[in-house]
């Protein structure tokens, strides 16, 4: 996350930085066959989450499509193979259909006297994959696999061609978009319409000029010229302003830590967008789901801070009204306004609005923030069975303040109060420091004597460890870990003597153990086992994540696993009547590492339960 922030800072000064990074990443993805499976998945996820959306934001559609398709090949090889094989099987039929439609459009445009170049293509693999996932279809249920592009010489011809296409084919209601009169923030311009051909198959037609086409394919790279000897600008006039959003994004997030920055970046830069109008007719783009509060802070922080109401299309609306494409938004302000409410932080969608609201609370209501922050921290500490008095000593509070970069406890409480840092994060730091100090307070004598007792007891029982397991009364026997409950160091375990396959290790809370331990025929086959004192191996275990199904859930789970450097062997997901079940098989050193991973996964939005298999 911190590396990404640094890259964007460099990008804000010179846009060529990101062009080189995207080119480098594209080369990496093209040669990914030669990397390990783990690196293939890690790099592909990073590409899908960061580089492909940046290429899209810069208007570089060719790069975006290639990066997405190559990433999907490693993230879901089965889905990728299914789509490509089906497309190859249906290619003769699709090519015949595209050739027929191209010829019809060409002949009609010649009759109308319009000069145009017509191209057809099969939709990109990742585009088909997303549609299958969103609509829960297999590829045979998707009909609009083909898209057509008509490129003309002038702007009026774009609208003339649109009229011809709608005369030739039946347009699908609600599927026409005019990105010429309202360009996307990445400079993309085209007319989009979806129509139904005589065969009853829907297909999309994009209509644009040659200049629009070059911009759509290559984005900022299409506008580029290198610095000349006369010192002329490296970007054509006005293009610096088109990409000023990078600088604004960084300015808004200067006081955020890397994790908050990355969260806001994904919303501001990568999310779907909605286009609304100011009363003067200016086009404002906001994240999908944005409210009038987002609009107000997009205009200016003073407008947001003094906002008392809003009108959309001439009607008064509530603050949490969800803006739609084409809405005309008017903000009502008052000098006597009390300022933003804390509830606004739960309503706004844009990171810049959230940051500006936090800045207002930080500046205007320090005393209130200190009181509120202290109460929030005390509540969180209670969940950890601690009080503020337990952690207020200098030996605990001092290192925590230093790590979180606060000069005093009051500064930290204020930051919690205005949302600059979460109470959970501070409480976890204080809890860890408290435990560390408690551990240090034990005398050396106690530690040595306890260790000596453990060694003496172990020496009586231990034979030679196999895979980190000591079997009582047996030396060097065959050991295997049961698949039903996948135990890891730190779990309470029991052994089961199998016929010809050594000792099978189960957790003591395993359902198979609890059921079979009461059966007479298995009496005498259960044996005491322990973990060895020194364990260096990693152990495979499986967890199940239950969540309310939503877009981006698997990506968020994979991001958490990646941030923890978890060694994931397999990740699969399925939908069951709106409930998503994600099954993850991973390697861990011990149960503490596993608990940390499960706790972090439990904090992912919409996740309802994280459990280990076998319980």
Secondary structure, DSSP 8 states (H G I E B T S, - for coil): -HHHHHHHHHHHH-THHHHHHHHHHHHHHHTGGGS-HHHHHHHHHHIIIIIHHHHHHTT-HHHHHHHHHHHHHHHSHHHHHHHHHHHHHHHHHHHHHHHHHHHHHHHHHHHHT--EEEEEEE--HHHHHHHHHHHT--GGG----EEEEEEESSHHHHHHHHHHHHHHSEE-TT--EETTTS--TT----EEEEEE-TTS-EEEEEEEEHHHHHHHHHGGGGGB----TT---SB-TTHHHHTHHHHHHHHHTTTS-HHHHHHHHIIIIIS-EEEEEETT--EEEEETT--HHHHHHHH-HHHHHTEEEEEETTEEE-TT----TT-EEEEEE-TT-----TTHHHH---HHHHHHHHHHHHHH-HHHHHHHHHHHHHHHHHHTT--TGGG-SHHHHHHHHHHHT-SSHHHHHHHHHHTSS-HHHHHHHHHHHHHHHHHHHS-HHHHHHHHHHHHHHHHHH----BTTEEETT-SS--EEE-TTT---TTS-EEEEE-SSS-EEEEETT-HHHHHHTT-GGGTT-EE-EEE-S-----EEEEEEEEEE--TTHHHHHHHHHHHTT-EEEEEEEEEETTEEEEEEEEEESSHHHHHHHHHHHHTSTTEEEEEETT-
